[in-house]
Amino acid sequence: MGRGARARTSPAPALWRRPGGSARDGRRPPSSPSPAAAPAPVLVPRRRARREGRSRQEAAMQDPGPERGGSAHPAEEGRGSAAGEASWLRRVFEEAQGSSQLSVAPAEPPPVTVVAVERYLGEGPPRAAPQYWYDVTLADGRCQERCHLAPRLSGLVQRGHLRAGTRLRLTRGSYLYAEKRLNCGFLCLEELEPEPVGAAEPPDVPTCHHRQPLRGERQHYLPLWNNEDPYGDMWVAEKAQARVDIDISKLTSLGQLEMTWRSNVHFHPLLVRVLHKSRLRYYGRPEKKVDMPYQAYFEVADGSGMMSMVLWNSLCPEWYNSIKVGTVLLLEEYAIKASYPFKTQPTPGDSQMKRFATIEISLNVRNPPTKISIIPEEIVKPEWGLPEVKYRFITRSELDDLPNNHSCDVIGLVTFVGRAERTRKREHGEDFWLYRWAHAVDGTSDQPFILEIFATSQPDVFKLIHPMTYLVCTQMRVMRDVTENPSSTIYLTTSNESQIFITGWHKGQPYTKDTKVKNFIQWTKTQNEANQMKKTVIGGYYPFPRPPSNFLKYCKNNKVETVLKAIAEMGKEIEALHYRERKRIAVQGIISAIRYIRCSNAAEEASGVELVEKDTPQSLESSAKSKEDHVHKGRNTNLQNEEVMSVLGPHYTPGEEHQHQAALSKKNSAKRKISCRLNTDAEQGGASVIPVSSCSYFTRSARRKLRLEEFQHEDFVQDKNGQAVSDSLQCCTDGERMSDTLETEETRRVCDSWESDLWAQVKDKLMKYLHHSTIFPESIPRKFDYVHKDLLMQQYNLHEAVHQPKETGTGENINEFKSASGFGYYEVTVLGINHDVAVDVAFLPLLCTEDPHLFQLEDFQNDTLLSCMSGISACQQKSTSSGRLHDMFPLSNETVKAAMDLDSKHVICILDICHLGDDKVEVFLSKIYETVEPDVMDPV
């Protein structure tokens, strides 16, 4: 197999029915068995479908009255017809319902839009692994119909192909009656065809919210990508506070309960304050029939001590969002039970507080029915003896001295936030943890807090974390392991009781009174927003935490053979990935070739079009205004008014050619091959080049000073001119223009490569050659742009369950935003140790000149080859420090020497793989271990 034939990163799934035929593999997989499933639908012949379709269409046009025989379809969908015209979806529904086979195969289906994709627990046998079903709401421009997705097509959702906002054609469906409900049935989607991107959306139809899924006996939907977040209208946002008279003489205390709970059945009222709050726990199982299988723990306290309180089942949707840290509760009906011994325990802010760990307060809808009242803070009296919420805030300068697993709270200014990713809870299961990485600074150290933030049942906060917001994380755990990796960077991870807050959520929180929080507020008043904005980055591949120093430590207690994967098996590993699932695997092979791909090439491979990420020598005017620019109410700023910088890419035509002007080194000519490919009409296939803005990095001219008075004043107004961005010229400095002129004269495609003698001998004789080195837009960390923060956050968050129409007039593309590093990337070819298979993977150098601490490059120091490719070798560090990034030679002599030192040697490659949706799967090289002895692996 030759190197020229490059496959796509991941094959399109056979679940889509392709136009003109059935599934790609030529056959349709059978539907998954289900105890509640109707008889298998039979495909209606095309000729018969056309006849039935015409007859029913004529009947519908003659008699547009209500459906016959009473509705057997849920009536909550919007069915209003535009100008009296019939809905195509409605006709398909009626045709399937009236068919003898309860099936329909429309002859010429029009495209429809996916309005919502909603998930719920499917039914199954006892002790079976949870599997989830999906309901899909479709719109044809005149009405919406909620349909059930055949379980065998669930992979379309799980891999991000079928999502809210996509367009598709329904080519086969069936009608299913709900056998345990009266007059109820629904359309099941059996076969779908994808509609090409770019089709116009139908007119908006109001979206209905549904409390009960279509199939089975479940009573509610789950969030689309994890189980820990509240989802749906059943989750009450805020319960009303109670104005009650409290008679202290009738109250009991936690200490008295601990002594007398075994001898009592009914208990006196309790008055407590909430000190800690856990994330939600969903414990639904296929065989369980609990309507709302949720549980949440709280730690509550009074003057006698602290005890756990458990909120059960349907009380969670009613009360979970309203019971916050610091809330005062009056409990008049409750139960006392022995405490669950394996529950996680938060670390109290007051180390002297007594903990009652043997029992817990149980709140449920029955036995007995719980009565809860939220007491307003303004009527709380000191004589009640309720403790204040205390915290354990630390500064970044204190972090390095803390032991592993130490509990602490932190506050900082966010400088980096990664994309939302998922990791599987159990191998081969369908349950995932949702998480993202963030960096925050507090002014006490050059190093940031590195935060691993798992979903904390605060979805509105989690998805809105962005650079330049003030982030508070409570009950974080220190993660460090000096024994396994002495040079590893310390980071913090959330615990079961962590809470996160960003700007807009700080007002009224108890931590605003903490001394270290106030010190942070004072530090922010001394900072210049423009200087901090230069250091901000959002999204992209983030290689953290780094693998340990040697492979046996990487394996931990697992056998080596259970950790290592064969290169030929990588395809199965990738096919099993779900949307945004991140996984780390180890393969054994030989480093055989390295190819450096410049930014222009990277942009092309990411978008499928030749894009040139270069600066223009021209200075262009812009009058772009931003709705995001606000100034604090009643405050003046002392920041300098800087001009808005926007550098747009040059407009090239396909016939333009530019010669490479930099002299390239000729050393190691036997091993290194350097080629320069010109951008010609032939190479482009006659297609025109699309000009893009390569450095779309906007800042606001009407700036506001960074301050945390927003804790008390969360309201914002526009500046006195009513504008967010002043009408100023967007221009470059003379120095930038000079370097830009040199850049635009360079060849568009520059490929600098090295290959081993072994590779030259075997590359045309391989049995299998996998290509997984493509870089996608979601893989690239971008400079943060406050004006377009909504677009950037949408790019790096997960797909929403319900379609959110895009704002009109933005016209921005993610490729137009500046890369955080500005470098290209490397394609590394790993040859199998039996010389019969090979795989191309990517290595992305992450070096941010504005913030050298962003990507923790010192963690690469144990890897000679990766260190050189990361741009932190001696000569490249010199070039970087001098600001002459254009002078950096892509494949340095040091890199070539490091690669030649590995020539024909067996190594272990640690690969980070992540499914980005559709057919996009990124595979990055994260670590290289060299095999020194049969059972000993040392870092390269």
N, C-alpha and C positions, 0 to 999 in steps of 0.2 A: 504493500500500500504506500503510495507516495505521499510526501509531505504537503503537496499542493492541494490535495482534496481535503477541505476543512469541513467537518460536520458541525451542526449546531450544538450548543452546549447541552441541551436536553431535548429528547424527542417529544413532539407533541403527543399527548395521550390519545389512546385509541378510544377514549370515552366520547369524544366529539364524533358526530356523524358528519363526514365530509360531503360537500355538495357533489351530486352525481353518483353517490354510492353509499355504502354503509360505513362501518368503522374502518379505520385505516388498515387493520390487519385482515380485512376481508370477511370478518365474521362478527357477530354480535354476541358478547358474553351473556350468559344467562343471568337473570335477575337473582339477587340474593334471596334465600328462603326466609320467610318471616311468618310467624304464627298468625298474624292478622292480615296477611296478604290475600288479595283476591286471586282467582285463577289467572295463570299467565296470559297476558294480552297477546292476541294474534295480529300480526301485521296485515293491515287491509291492503289488497292489491290496488295499485295506482289507478287502474281503469275504473274499478268499482268506487274508489274514493272520489274520483272526479264526478261520477254520476251522482253519488250520494251528496256530494258537496253542492252540486248545482241545484238538485231538487230541494235541499234544505235551505239554500240561499234564496231560491225563489219563494219558498214558503215564508221565510223570515221577512222578505221584502213585502209580501202581500199582507202578512198578519204580524205587525210589530208589537203585539200585545204581550202580556206576561207569559212566562214559561208554563207549559202544561203540567197538569197533574200535581201542582204544588211544588215548591222549590225543594230540591234535594241538595242544594248547594249552600254553603254558609253565606249569609246575606250581608255580611259586614263590608264586603268589597265595594268600592265606588263603581257604579254602573251607569252613571249619567252619560248619555250619548250626545255627541256634538252635532247640533243641527239635525237631530232626529236620525242620524245615520247609525246603522247597526255596528256593533263591535265585532271584530274578527275573533277575538278571544272568546266572546260570548257564544258565537256560532260554533266554534270548535268544541266548547264545553257541551253544548246541546247535542251536537252530532255524536260525540263519544257516549253521552248518556243514552241516546236513542239507538245506538248500534247493538246488534245481537251479540257481538263479541265485546261490547263495552270498550271499543278501541277506535281510534281515528288516526289516519295518516294523510294530512292535508297535502294536496297535489302541488300547490304553489304558495307555500306559507310566506307571508310578509315578515320583515324583521320586527321584533318586539324588544322592549327595553326591560332589563332586570331592575326592578325598583328596590327590592329587599331580598336578602338571603338570611334566613333565621334558623337556628340550630336548636335541637332538643335531644334528650336521651331516648334512644330507641329501646324497644322491648326485646328481651332475650331470655334464655334459660338461666337457672340459678348458677351463680358463681362464674358466669361468663364475663369476659372483659367488656367494659362499656363501649358501645358503638352508638354513633349519633346520626340522626336523621335531619333532613333539611327541608324547609318549606321555602318556596321561591315565589315572590310576588312579581308578576309580569304586567306590563302596560303596553297597550297598542295605540295610545293617543286618545282613546275614547273611554276606556275603562281600565280597571285593574282587576286581575284575577290572582288569587293566592292558590298555588299549586304545590303538590308534593313532588320532590325530586326522587326518582327511583333510586333505591339504595346503591345499586351498582354504579350509579353516576356520581356518588358522593365525592369521588376523587377529583371531579372538576372543581368543587368548592375547596377541598382540602389543599389543592395545589394552585389556587388563585386564578384558575381559568374562568370560572363562573363566579362573578361578583357583582355587587350593586353597581349599576351604570353601564354594564356591558350590553351589547346587542346580539341577538341570536334569532334563529328560526326554529320553531317547533315543528319537527317532521314526523313525530309519532307520539301519541299520548293514549292514555287509558283512563277509564272512569272507575273509581273505587268507592264503594259504599262503606260507611263506618257502621259495622255490624252491631256495635253496642250503643248506637245513638239512633234516634228517630229522625227520619227525613234529612239525613245528612250524608253528603258525599263530596268528592273532590276530584279534580283532574290530576293524574299522575304523569309527570314528564318522563317519557321513556327514551326518546331519541332527539338530539339537538344538533343544530349546525351553527358554528360560529359565524357571525356577521363581520365582514372586514371593518377595521377601525376607520372611523371618520364618518360613519353614517349619522344623519341628523337625528336628534332626539325628538320623540313625539311631544305634543303639548303636555304640560304638567297636569297631572290628576292628583287630587289630594290623597296622601298616603294614610291608610287606616292602620291603626295599631291593634294587634290581636293578642288576646290574653291566653288563648288555648291553641296548641298546635293541631294540625289537621288529623294526623294519624296517631293511633294509640290512645292512651289514657293520661298522658302527661298534661299538667295544668299550666305550664309556663314554658317560655323560651329561655335559653341560656345565652350568654354573650358568645359572639361568633368564634373567638380565638382562645378563650380560656374559661375557667369555671369560677374564678374568684371575684369577678366584678358583678355588681348589680346590673340588670338589663331589663328594660321594659317598664310599662306604665304602672305595674303593680308595686314598684319600689317607691314608697312615699318619700318625697324630697325633704319635707320638714313637718314634724308634728307640732301642733299648737302647744304652747307652754300653759301650765295649769296655775290658776290662782286659787290656792287652797289654804285653809287655816291649819297650821301644824301644831298639834299639842305634844310637846316634848315628853310629857309624862306618860304618854301611851306608846312611845317608841321603844324598841329594843336595840341592842348594839350587836355588832359582829362578834365581839368577845363573848357576850351572853349566849348567842346562838351556838357558838362552838362548844360551850359547856352543856347546853340543855337540849340540843336538837334531837337526840335519840328518844327523849321522853315526851316530846310534843308532836302534835299533828298540825295544829294551827299556830301560826307565829304572829307576833305583833308587827306593826309596820316598821320598816327600815328607812332611814334617811342616810344616803351615802353620796359620795362624789366619785365620778369616774376618773381613774388615774391612767389607765392604759386600755387600748382597744385593739383587738386582733383583726386580721383580714377575715373575710368570709370563708367558710369551709362548706363545699358542696359534697354531700355524701350519697348522692343518688346512685342506685344500682339498677341494672335492667330488671331484676326480679322484684324490687321493692316498689310498693304502691304509695309511698308517702307523697302527699301533694307538693309540699315545699321542703325538700330535704336539705335544709341549710342549718348552719350552726355558727355562732360567733361568741367569742370569749371577751369578757371585760374584767379588768381588775378595779374593784370599788373599795372605798375606804371610809371609815368614820374615825372618831377619836380613839377607838380601841385597837384598830389595826386594819389590815387589808385582806380581802378575800376575792376569789374568782366568782364571776357571775356569768351564766350561760344563757344566751338567747337562742330559742329553738324554733325551727320550722317556719310556720306562717307569720310568727312574730318578727322574723328577720326583715321581710319586705316592709313591714309596717313601721319598725322602730330603728333599724340599723343605721340609716342615714342621719337620724335625729339625735342619737346618743353619741356624743362626742367626748373627747378628752376634756375634762373640766366640768362636764354637765352634772348637775345635782339632781338626783332621782329620789322620789318617794315610792317605795315598793310596799303595797298593801296586801297583795296576794302573791304568794310564791311558795316554792318547795325547797327543801334542803336535802342534798344528796351527798354521798361520799364522793370525794374528788377523783377525777380520772388521773391515774398516776403518771401517765406518759405525756401529759400536756406540757407544752413549752411554757417557760416562766419568764416574764420580763424582769429587767433589773430596775427596782424602784429608785426614784431620784433621792428619796430619803432612806439612807442605809439603816437608820435606827427604827424604822417602822416595823412593827410586828406583822408577820404573815401567818394567816390561818390556812394551812395547806391541806388539811384533812377533809374539809367539806367545801361545797360550792353551792351558790344560789342558782336554782333552776327556774327559768321563766318559760312557760309554755301556754298554749291556748286552753289546756284542760289539765285537771288533776294537780292543783286547782287552776281555774282560769286566772291568768295574771292580770293585776291592775297596776299600771305604771303611770306615774305623773312626773313631768319635767318641771322642776322648780326654777323660776327666773333667777338669774344671779343677783339682781338688784334687791331681792327680798331675803337673800341668805343672811342670817345673823351670826355674829361671832360666837355667841353663846351656844350655838349648835355644835361647835367643836369639830367642824369638818376640816380636814387637812387641805392645804393648797397643793396644787400640782407642782412638783419640782423636777428639774431636768439635770442632765449630766453633760452639758455642752463642753466640747473641747475645741481648741484651735488647731490649725494645721501644724504649727510648730510643736505641739504636744503629742501629736499622733505617733511619731517615730519611737517614743518611749513606752508605748502601751503594749501589753501582751496580747497574744492571739485570743480571739473570742471575747475581748473586752467590750462591754456595752457602752455606747456613748450617743450623744446627739450632736449634730453639726449644722452650721449655717454658712452659706457662702454665695458668691456671685457666680452663676453658671457661665463657663467659658466654652464648654463643649457638651453636646448631648448627642448620643448615638441613635441609630435607628432602632425601632422596636423589633425584638427578635423573640423566638420561642425555643424552648428546649423540652424534650419529652420527659415526662415524669417516670414512665416505665417503658422499657424497650418493647416495641411493637404495639404499644398502647396508643389511644387517641387523645389522651389528656396531656396538656402542656402547661408549663410555667411560662409566663410572659414577663420580659425584662428588657432593660436598656441600660447603657452605661452613660455616666455623666461626670464632668469635671467641675469643681467649684473652688474658688479662691476666697480667702478671707483676709489677705494682707499681712499675715504673720509669717509667711514662708514663700519662697519662690515656687515651691511645689504645690500643686493643687490637691484637694481631696479627690480621690478616684472612687466613684460610687457605683456600685452594682445595685440597681433599683428594680426589684421585682414588683409586679402589680400588687398594690396594697388595698384593693377594693375601693380605690378612688380614681375611677377611669377618667373623669373630667380633668383631674390634676395630672395624671400620668401622661396623657396624650398632649398636654399643653406645655410640658417642660421644654424650654428653649433657651438659647444663650441670652444673657443679659437679664434674666429673671433672678429673683432672690429665692434661693431654695433652702428649705429647712427639712431635715430628715431626722426622725427620732428613732431611738432604740436600734441603732446600727451596730453591727458586729465587726470587730477588727479581724481582718484576714491576713495572716502572715505565717509563713512556715520556714523558719530559719534552717531547720534540719534538712529539708528537701532542697531548698534553693536559697542559699544565703543572700544572693543579690536580688531576690525577687522584690518587686515593688509592693508596698503595703496598700491595701485598698479596704473599703468598707462595704458591707453588704447588708441588705435589709433583713430583718427578722420577722417572725409571725406577728409581732406587735408593732411594727414600724408604721409610722404615718409620715406622709410627705405633704409639703405646702409650698406654693409658689406665690408670686405677686398676684394679688387679688383674693387670696385666701388667708392672709395674715391677720387681718383685723379681728380683734377680740380673742386671739389665741393666748393661752396662758404664758407661753414662752416669751412674749414681748416684754415681760418684766425682768427677764434674766439678765444678769450683768454682762455676760459675754455677747449676748445679742445686742445689747446697747453699745458695747464697744465696736461691734461690727457696723452698727449704724453710723457711728462716728467716723469709721474708716471710709465708708462709702462716700461721705461728704467731701472727702479730700481727693476723690478720684475723678479723672477726666473721662467722659464717656467715649470720646473718639479714640483714646489710647486703648481702652478696654475692648472696643469693637474690633480693633485690628487683630486681636487674639482669639476671636470667637470662630468656632467651627461647628458644623451640624452634619450628622448622618455619616454614611459610608461604612466601609469595613473597618473594624476596630479589633486588632489582634491582642486581646487581653482577656484573661490573664495569660502570661507567657508560659509555655511548657517548662517543666523543671530542667535541671542541668544535665541529667542523663536519662536514658530511656527506661532503665529499670525503675527509677523513681516515677517516671511517667506511668508505668504499668501498675505501680503501687502493689497491691496484693494479688493482682490478676496474673495468670500465666501469660507469657509472651505470645503464645500461639492463639490465645483468645483475643488479644489486642490487635495483632497485625492482620491487615486485610490484603488480599491479593489485588494487584492492579486490575486484573480482568474482572474482579467483583465490584469495582467502583460503580459501574453502571447500575447494579442492583441497589447499592447504597443510595445513589442519587435518586433513583426512581421511587424509593421508599420515603423520601423527604416530603414533608408537608410545607405549606406556605410559611416563609420566614423561619423555618426550623434551622437552627444552627447546630452543627455537629462537628466533632474533631475525630479524625481517623488517622491511622498510621499504616504506611505502606513501605515495603522494602524494594529498593531499586538502585539504579546507577544514574547519577547526574550526567547527562549526555550532550545537552545543548542548551544554550542560553541566548535569547534574542531580546534586545531592548526595543521597546515600542514607544515612540514619542507621543506627546500629548495629542497631536493631530491624529495619529493612528488610533490612539485610545478612544478618542471621541468618535471616530468612524466606527470602530467595532462596537461601541456602546449603543449607537443609535442607528447603525446600518447605513449611514451617509457620511461622506468625507467631510469632516468638520475641522476647521483650522483654529486652534486655540492660540491665537496671537493677538497682540495689541495693535491698534491702529496708530499711525503717526499723526492722524488728524485730531483736531479738537472739535467736538460736536456739541451743539447746544441741546439742552433738554429742559423741558418745563414740566417734568413729571412731578405730580403732587402725591403725597401719601396721606391716607386716612389714618395711618398708624402713629403719626407724630403728634404727640400731645405734650403739654407742659403741666407740671403739677399746679394745682389750684392755688392761687395766691402767692406763688413763689417766683423769684427771678433766677435765671441761670447765669453762672459766671464762665460758662464754656465759650471758647472761641467759636465764632460763626465760620465754619469751614465750608468750602464749596462742595457741592455734590459731585462725586467722581463717578463717571460712567464711561468705560472704554469699550467701544463697539468693535467687533471684528470687521476686517476689511472685506470688501465686496469683490470676490474673484469671479472670473469666468472660466469655463472649462479649458479654454485654450491657453490660459496664462501658465508660464513655467518660470520657476526661479531656481537659480543655481545655488548650491551649498557653498558658502563663502569661508567657512571655518576649515582650517587644515586638520585633517584626520591623521591620527598616528598610524604608522605602518609596522609597528613592532608586533611580534608574534603573528606574522602573516600566515604562517602555516596553520595556526589554530583559529585565527580570527578571520571572519569574512564580513566585509563592510559593503553594503549596497545602498545606493540612493535611487529611489524610484520616483519618477516625475509624475505629476498629476496631469495626465493627458486625457483627451477625449476618449481614446481607446480604453484607458484604464477605468474611466467612469462609465463606460458603456453608453456614452452620448448623453448621460443625464447631467443636468445642470447642478452646480455646486450651490448648496444653500448657505448663505452667509449667516453667521450667528454671532452673538455677543459672547465673547470668551471670558470676559472679566466683568460681568454684570454685578458689580458690587456697589450698591447704593448705600449712602449714609444720609442722615437727615441734617439739613442745614439749620432748621429750627430745633436745636437740641435741648434736652433737659438734663440737668445734672443728676448723677446717680445718687439716690438717697433712699433710705428705708423708712422715712416718715410715712410711706405708703402703708406701713403696718396699721397706722391709725387713720390714714386718709387714702382710701382706695379709689377715690373718684378722680377722673381726669377730664380736662377740657382742652379745646384747641388753643393754639397760641393766639396772640392778639391780632395777627393777620388772617386768622381763620385757615391757615395752610399748614400742612405737615412738612412739606419740602418747599423751600423758596425757589423762585424761578431764576436759577443761577446757571451759569455756564458750566458744563461738565468737561473739564479739560485735564491735560496731563502736564507734568513738569517737563522742562527741557531735557533732563536726564532720561526720563521715561521715553520721550519721543525718539531720542537717539538710539536707545536699545531696541525700541519697537521697530525702527527702520531696519536695523540689522536682522531682527527676527523675521520680518515679512519678506526679506530677500532670501531666506533659507528655503531649502527644498521642503515641500510639504510632507513628504514621507521619507523618514530616515530610519533605516534598519541597521543596527549594529549587532553582530551575532558572533557566537563562538560555538564550535561543535567538536566533539572528540573524534579520534580516528575510528573508535569502535562504532560510533553512531553512523559515520559515513559508510561503514561496511554493512550495517544491518537494517538501516531505515527503510530500504525498499523491499525487505523480505519479512516484514512483520505480519503476524496473523491478525493482530488487532491493534489499532492506533486510536486512542481516545483524545479528543480535543476539548479541554475544559479550561482554557486560558482566557476566555473572553471577559472583559471588564464591562460592567453595566453601569448606567447612571446611578443606581442605588448603591453601587460599590464605592463610589468616590466621595470622600469627605469634602464638603463645600464650605467656603467662607460664608459666614452668616450674613444675611441681608435683612435688616429689620423691616424694610418696606415690604418685602415679599415673604415675610415669615410664615404666613398662612400656607403659601404654596410649598415652602420648604418643609414645614411640619407635616403637611399632607403627604409629601413624597416619602418621608422616612417613618411615618406612622403606618399602622396596618389598614387594610381596606375596611371601610365602614360597613356595617350590616345593612344600613339603609342608605340609598343613593342620596348624595349631596350634590345638587347641580353646581357646576363650576361657575365662578363669577365671570360675567361677560366683560370683555374688553381687556383682560389681563394680557393675553398673548404671550406669556412667558413660558419658556421651556427650561427644564432642569439642567440641560446641557449648557445653558447660557451663564450659569453661575460659576464663579471662579473656583477651581480646585484649591484645597487647603495647602497642598504641597507644590503644585505647579509642575511636578515631574511626570514622566511617563511611567511605564511599568515594565516588568520583565516577564517573558514567557520562558519557563523552565521545562525542559523535556526530561522526564524520568523514564529510563528504560528498565523493563522488568529484568530480574536477575537471571531469567532463562532466555533472555534476548529475543523473546517472541511477541511481547506486548510492550506498549509504551503509552505514556499519557503526557499531554501538555497541561501544565498548571501555571497559575499566575503568581507573581510576587510583586506587591505594591509597596514601593518605598514611601514611608510616611515621615516626612520631615517638614515641619511648619517653621519657617524662618522667624515669624513674629513671636512664636511661643515654643522654644526648644524643648520644653517639658511636656508638651501635649501628648506625644505618642511614646514617651519613655524609651527612647532608642538605646539607652544603655543596656537594656535587656537583650540586645542582639550581640553584645560584645563577646559572648562565648561561641558565636557562629561566625567564623571568618568569612565564609562566602556571603552569608546574608548581611553581615556588617558592611561588606564592600558594596553590595547591591543596595543597601539602605542609604548610601551616600554619606556615611560617617567615617570613611577612611580618612587618613591624614590629608591627602591632597584635596579631597572633596570638601572636607571640613574647612580647609583654607579658602576654597572657592566660595563656599556658602557664607562664611563669615565676612568675606569681602563684598558680598552682594552680587557677585558675577555668576549667577546661576547658569547663564547661557554658555559660560566657558567650561562647565562640567562635562567631561567626556562620558557618554552614556555607559560604555563598557570599559572601565578603567583597566590599566595593566594589573592592578591589584586583584580586581575581580577575575580576570582571566587566569592569573596565577593561582588563585584560590580554587577555581574550577579545575584547572589542570592537576592540582594536587589530589583531587578526587577522581581523576580519570580511571575508569574501570573498577573503582572501589564500591563495595556494597554499603549503602547507607540506609538509614531509616528516615523517611520524610513524614513529618506531621502536617496534615492538611486540614484546613478549616473550610468546611463546605456549608453553604447556606442557600436555601431555595428562596428566590426573590419573586416568585409568581410567574404565571404563564409558563414559558419554556426556559426561563432564565435561572441558571444555577451557577453561582460563583464557586471557584475552587482556588484557594490561596495557600501557598507554601508558607508555613509558620515556623518550622524548626527542622534542622537536619542533625541527625545523630550518626556518627560513624561507627561501624562494627570493628572493634579492635580484636576481640576474642569471641568465641562462639556465643557466650552468654553475657558478655559485657559490652555495653554501648556507651560511648563517650561522645560529648558534643563535638561538632566539627570546629 
